[in-house]
Amino acid sequence: MGKRRSALWEKTVCHLYKGFQEVSSKEVNKFQMAYSNLLRANMDGLKKRDKKSKNKKSKAAQ
């Protein structure tokens, strides 16, 4: 058997781009911190959905 390579394949998805990023086992924590910071920075633009109440549905039916 061949040598086993210690690397983590992290799947990265960004809108229309899909790819794989090879990260060595020594740099896993650094990569995860950078990736989570990137995701947090881009979450600011998300909008919250308005919850639909049951009262509006029942009033509209009457």
C-alpha positions as CSV (number, residue, x, y, z in Angstrom):
1,M,0.0,0.0,0.0
2,G,1.1,3.5,-0.7
3,K,1.8,6.1,1.9
4,R,-1.2,7.7,3.4
5,R,-1.3,11.5,3.0
6,S,-2.5,13.4,6.1
7,A,-4.6,16.1,4.5
8,L,-8.1,17.4,4.9
9,W,-10.2,18.0,1.9
10,E,-12.6,20.9,2.7
11,K,-15.4,21.5,0.4
12,T,-15.9,25.1,-0.3
13,V,-19.0,26.4,-2.0
14,C,-19.5,30.0,-2.9
15,H,-22.6,31.0,-4.9
16,L,-21.9,29.4,-8.3
17,Y,-18.3,28.2,-7.7
18,K,-17.8,24.8,-6.2
19,G,-14.4,23.5,-5.5
20,F,-12.2,21.6,-3.1
21,Q,-9.4,23.0,-1.0
22,E,-6.6,20.8,0.3
23,V,-5.5,21.7,3.8
24,S,-2.7,20.0,5.6
25,S,-3.4,18.6,9.1
26,K,-1.2,21.3,10.7
27,E,-3.2,24.1,9.2
28,V,-6.7,22.8,9.8
29,N,-7.5,25.2,12.7
30,K,-6.2,28.2,10.8
31,F,-8.2,27.3,7.8
32,Q,-11.4,26.8,9.7
33,M,-11.1,30.1,11.6
34,A,-10.5,32.0,8.3
35,Y,-13.4,30.2,6.6
36,S,-15.8,30.9,9.5
37,N,-14.8,34.6,9.5
38,L,-15.5,34.8,5.8
39,L,-18.9,33.3,6.3
40,R,-19.8,35.6,9.2
41,A,-18.7,38.6,7.2
42,N,-21.1,37.7,4.4
43,M,-24.1,36.9,6.6
44,D,-24.8,40.6,7.3
45,G,-26.7,41.0,4.0
46,L,-29.2,38.3,4.7
47,K,-32.8,39.4,5.3
48,K,-35.0,37.8,7.9
49,R,-38.4,36.5,6.7
50,D,-41.6,37.8,8.2
51,K,-43.5,35.2,10.0
52,K,-47.0,34.7,8.7
53,S,-49.5,34.6,11.5
54,K,-52.6,32.3,11.5
55,N,-54.8,35.3,12.4
56,K,-54.3,36.9,9.0
57,K,-55.3,33.7,7.2
58,S,-58.5,33.3,9.2
59,K,-59.5,37.0,8.8
60,A,-58.9,36.8,5.0
61,A,-61.2,33.7,4.8
62,Q,-64.1,35.5,6.5
